[in-house]
Amino acid sequence: MINAAIIGLGRWGKNIVEAVQGKSKRLRFIRGVSKEPELVREFAAAKGFELSTEFEEAVSDPRVQAIFLATPHSLHVPQICAVAQAGKPVWCEKPLALRRADAERAIAACAKADVPFALGNNKRCFPSMRELKHIVTDGTLGDILHVEGNFSNEHSTRVKGGWRDDPRESPGGGLTGAGLHVLDAFVNLAGPIVKVDARVYSQKLPPDPRDAAAALVQFGCGATGVLGTVRAAPMFWRIHLFGTKGSAEARDETSLTLSLIGGNPETKTYPAVDSLGVLLEAFAETIETGKPFPVLTSEMVDVVSAFEAMIRSIEETRPVAVT
């Protein structure tokens, strides 16, 4: 059993704990760190872990074998480097960073210390997305020509305050919170992005922001893509790939429609899973056995690179090459 500490006990930090505590045979949390302990004391007691306020204490605790970061992205790189220096595996919630150079520095620190590193792109573990990846990999769709994606999640009405309302922490409107998941899906399915043209249109500033973000992308493989996210819209997930032999659309977590040239569309619904729990278990397996984590570090960097270019494109209102 891996004894871990969770740094940051906001909404998502609690979700991480909920996904494994008392459920996993590989992972449990024995410490938690919060700068507002009075708000999470009951939660920590109910989940059976110690609560403190100092990051450094948790990292140096000899009982703690892995660190999980659910902190604002502006803290990620120095925290990742500190954990790596302590010789402990580290899980980081996205965004890893907003600049390629920072992402590379964090990943390099883990590589130098020879410790496993994971990023919380749990949407990859949706049953629909796993099947979509399989369809792409086995060549069912032929060469990928175009990709469309949308993730809208109601956060402007359901999750207020915090980093989402701070333009320094969340540039690009909904791109930082929701759009990064779509970007990760794009890179996972079609490879690195080489050019972007992005815009954000806002009808209401924070708090309770209402904005729509959209981007045209060009992949290194030659395919094109369209990305969108609306922060005030109902929960919606869609990734649609078009290839030389057919198309496939992942809708929500469990539904996938495959349409092959000359055939009729076929929709399948797959059993639901806890996508966050699945990815956390995968990281625990990486720690225990050395099995590669499902999200490659090269893909993590590619996503940050594309995001950095999108923010520049929004600021300069023009297409930008991804570097």
TAUR-V751696 format. One record per pair of residues at least 12 apart in sequence whose C-alpha atoms are under 6 Angstrom apart, sorted by the first residue. I is the first residue (numbers start at 1). J is the second residue. Records with the same first field share a line. If there is no record, write none. Layout:
# TAUR-V751696
I = J + J
This chain:
# TAUR-V751696
1 = 26 + 27
2 = 26 + 27
3 = 28 + 29 + 64 + 65
4 = 29 + 30 + 64 + 65 + 66 + 67
5 = 29 + 31 + 32 + 67
6 = 32 + 68
7 = 32 + 33 + 69 + 70
8 = 33 + 34 + 70 + 71
9 = 34
13 = 70
19 = 277
30 = 49
31 = 49 + 50 + 51
32 = 51
33 = 51 + 52 + 53
34 = 53
35 = 53
66 = 88 + 89 + 90
67 = 90
68 = 90 + 91
69 = 92
70 = 93
73 = 95 + 97
77 = 106
81 = 106 + 109
84 = 110 + 113
89 = 115 + 116
90 = 117
91 = 117 + 118 + 119
92 = 119
93 = 119 + 120
98 = 308
99 = 308
100 = 304 + 305
122 = 275 + 276 + 279
125 = 275
126 = 253 + 275
127 = 254
128 = 250 + 253 + 254 + 255 + 256
141 = 243 + 245 + 246
142 = 243 + 244 + 245
143 = 243 + 244
144 = 242 + 243
145 = 223 + 242 + 243
146 = 223 + 224 + 225 + 242
147 = 225 + 240 + 241
148 = 225 + 226 + 227 + 239 + 240
149 = 227 + 238 + 239
150 = 227 + 228 + 229 + 237 + 238
151 = 178 + 229 + 236 + 237
152 = 229 + 230 + 231 + 233 + 235 + 236
153 = 234 + 235
154 = 231 + 232 + 233 + 234 + 235
155 = 231
156 = 208 + 209 + 231 + 232
157 = 208
165 = 206
172 = 311
174 = 231
184 = 303
192 = 219 + 220 + 302
193 = 218 + 219 + 220
194 = 218 + 219 + 220 + 321 + 322
195 = 217 + 218 + 320 + 321 + 322
196 = 216 + 217 + 319 + 320
197 = 215 + 216 + 313 + 319
198 = 214 + 215 + 310 + 313 + 314
199 = 213 + 214 + 314
200 = 212 + 213
210 = 231 + 232
211 = 230 + 231
212 = 229 + 230
213 = 228 + 229
214 = 227 + 228
215 = 227
237 = 251 + 252
238 = 250 + 251
245 = 261
246 = 259 + 260 + 261
247 = 259
254 = 269 + 270
255 = 268 + 269
256 = 268
306 = 322
309 = 322
